[in-house]
Amino acid sequence: MVTQLPSGTSLPPPTGTAGRVPRDYLDAVRAGRAPDERLQQALGLLPDLVAGCHLASATTPRLRGLTVHRATDDAARHADELQHRLEEGPCLQALRTGHSVLAHDLPGETRWPRWTARASAELRLGAVLSVLLLAGRRSVGTLNLYSFDRGGLSDVDIAVLHALADPLTGVLVDVLRDR
């Protein structure tokens, strides 16, 4: 099942402590280091901040496909690079439609048959969420979360991720400006 979230959707963070953006995350994205380093550190914190998230990456569009800027590890990078090579997948769908995309049950997903087959078999991915990152009204890329578990990214996780996406968008804009 794929859920599309409308472009620019601002989901309210959940109540309680999970709804607040942790200080170490804000420090990672706002610190005075190079943008690439800030992006890598922020991505590295996401698996601890979003329940069900095992891998994360940040991608930007190019004329045909994606550029993977940073990833938590080789598996996340490989998942994104497969989307680029196969010209299908949740990151590309989010960029093409202007909507964030959630697949709860990746092995059962039918929208991206070639990517799904390889991501499920080679990487053992069970769920994916590609959040469209917007600077104003302009899409600058996607933040991608991958889970090894089917159903691993719940609706609560989506709300937390949207709260975390705003500061990450600024870092990605800085990365693009530096290139």
C-alpha positions as CSV (number, residue, x, y, z in Angstrom):
1,M,0.0,0.0,0.0
2,V,1.3,3.5,-0.9
3,T,0.1,6.6,0.9
4,Q,0.7,9.9,-0.8
5,L,0.9,12.9,1.4
6,P,-0.1,16.2,-0.2
7,S,2.7,18.5,-1.2
8,G,3.5,21.0,1.5
9,T,1.5,19.0,4.1
10,S,2.5,20.1,7.6
11,L,1.6,17.3,9.9
12,P,1.4,18.4,13.5
13,P,4.0,16.8,15.7
14,P,2.6,14.2,18.1
15,T,2.0,15.4,21.7
16,G,4.5,14.6,24.4
17,T,8.3,14.5,24.2
18,A,8.4,12.7,20.8
19,G,7.0,15.8,19.1
20,R,9.9,18.0,20.0
21,V,12.9,18.2,17.8
22,P,15.8,17.1,20.0
23,R,18.6,19.6,20.7
24,D,21.4,17.3,19.4
25,Y,19.6,17.1,16.1
26,L,19.2,20.9,15.9
27,D,22.8,21.3,16.9
28,A,23.8,18.9,14.1
29,V,22.0,20.8,11.4
30,R,22.9,24.3,12.7
31,A,26.5,23.8,13.7
32,G,29.3,25.8,12.0
33,R,30.7,22.8,10.0
34,A,30.6,22.2,6.3
35,P,27.0,21.5,5.0
36,D,28.0,18.0,3.9
37,E,29.2,17.1,7.4
38,R,26.0,18.6,9.0
39,L,23.8,16.6,6.6
40,Q,25.7,13.4,7.4
41,Q,25.5,13.9,11.1
42,A,21.7,14.8,11.0
43,L,21.0,11.7,8.8
44,G,23.0,9.5,11.3
45,L,20.7,10.6,14.1
46,L,17.4,9.8,12.4
47,P,17.4,6.0,13.1
48,D,17.6,6.9,16.8
49,L,14.9,9.6,16.5
50,V,12.3,7.9,14.3
51,A,11.0,4.5,15.6
52,G,11.2,1.9,12.8
53,C,13.9,3.7,10.8
54,H,17.0,1.7,10.2
55,L,18.6,3.7,7.3
56,A,18.3,7.2,5.9
57,S,19.4,9.3,3.0
58,A,19.0,12.6,1.3
59,T,18.6,12.9,-2.5
60,T,18.1,15.7,-5.0
61,P,16.6,15.6,-8.5
62,R,18.6,16.0,-11.6
63,L,17.5,16.1,-15.2
64,R,17.1,12.3,-15.3
65,G,17.0,10.6,-11.9
66,L,18.6,11.3,-8.6
67,T,21.7,12.5,-6.9
68,V,22.4,10.8,-3.6
69,H,24.1,13.4,-1.4
70,R,24.5,11.5,1.9
71,A,23.3,8.3,3.4
72,T,23.7,6.5,6.7
73,D,25.4,3.6,5.1
74,D,26.0,1.7,1.8
75,A,22.6,0.0,1.9
76,A,20.7,3.3,2.0
77,R,22.9,4.7,-0.8
78,H,22.4,1.5,-2.8
79,A,18.6,1.7,-2.4
80,D,18.7,5.3,-3.8
81,E,21.1,4.4,-6.6
82,L,18.8,1.6,-7.7
83,Q,16.0,4.0,-8.1
84,H,18.2,6.2,-10.2
85,R,19.3,3.3,-12.4
86,L,15.9,1.7,-12.7
87,E,14.1,5.1,-13.1
88,E,11.4,4.1,-10.6
89,G,10.9,4.1,-6.8
90,P,9.5,6.2,-4.0
91,C,12.1,9.0,-4.1
92,L,11.4,9.6,-7.8
93,Q,7.7,9.4,-7.3
94,A,7.8,12.0,-4.6
95,L,9.8,14.3,-6.8
96,R,7.6,13.7,-9.9
97,T,4.2,14.1,-8.1
98,G,5.1,16.7,-5.5
99,H,3.9,14.4,-2.7
100,S,5.7,12.5,0.0
101,V,5.3,8.8,-0.5
102,L,5.0,6.0,2.1
103,A,5.0,2.3,1.3
104,H,4.1,0.3,4.5
105,D,4.7,-3.1,2.9
106,L,7.5,-2.9,0.4
107,P,7.6,-6.6,-0.6
108,G,3.9,-6.3,-1.6
109,E,4.3,-3.0,-3.4
110,T,3.3,-2.9,-7.1
111,R,4.0,0.7,-8.2
112,W,7.8,0.2,-8.7
113,P,8.1,-3.5,-9.6
114,R,11.7,-3.7,-10.6
115,W,13.0,-1.5,-7.7
116,T,10.8,-3.2,-5.2
117,A,11.9,-6.7,-6.2
118,R,15.6,-5.7,-5.8
119,A,15.2,-3.5,-2.7
120,S,13.3,-6.3,-1.0
121,A,15.6,-9.2,-2.1
122,E,19.0,-7.6,-2.0
123,L,18.6,-5.1,0.9
124,R,15.8,-6.8,2.8
125,L,13.8,-3.6,3.0
126,G,10.3,-3.8,4.4
127,A,9.0,-0.2,4.3
128,V,10.1,3.2,2.9
129,L,9.1,6.8,3.4
130,S,10.3,9.5,1.0
131,V,9.5,12.9,2.3
132,L,9.5,15.8,-0.2
133,L,11.8,18.6,1.1
134,L,10.5,22.0,0.2
135,A,12.3,25.4,0.3
136,G,9.3,27.7,0.0
137,R,7.3,26.2,-2.8
138,R,10.3,24.7,-4.6
139,S,11.1,21.0,-4.2
140,V,14.8,20.6,-3.3
141,G,14.9,16.9,-2.7
142,T,13.8,14.0,-0.6
143,L,14.6,12.7,2.8
144,N,14.3,8.9,2.7
145,L,13.8,6.6,5.6
146,Y,14.1,2.8,5.1
147,S,13.0,0.1,7.5
148,F,13.8,-3.6,7.5
149,D,10.4,-4.3,8.9
150,R,7.1,-4.4,7.0
151,G,5.0,-1.6,8.6
152,G,8.1,-0.3,10.3
153,L,7.3,3.3,9.6
154,S,4.0,4.2,11.4
155,D,1.9,7.4,11.2
156,V,3.5,8.7,14.4
157,D,6.9,8.3,12.8
158,I,5.7,10.3,9.8
159,A,4.7,13.2,12.1
160,V,8.0,13.1,13.8
161,L,9.8,13.0,10.5
162,H,8.0,16.1,9.2
163,A,9.1,18.0,12.3
164,L,12.7,16.9,11.6
165,A,12.5,17.6,7.8
166,D,12.3,21.4,8.0
167,P,15.8,22.1,9.5
168,L,17.2,19.4,7.2
169,T,15.9,21.2,4.2
170,G,18.0,24.2,5.0
171,V,21.1,22.0,5.3
172,L,20.4,20.4,1.9
173,V,20.0,23.9,0.3
174,D,23.4,24.8,1.8
175,V,24.9,21.6,0.3
176,L,23.5,22.5,-3.1
177,R,24.8,26.1,-2.9
178,D,28.3,24.8,-2.1
179,R,28.5,22.6,-5.2
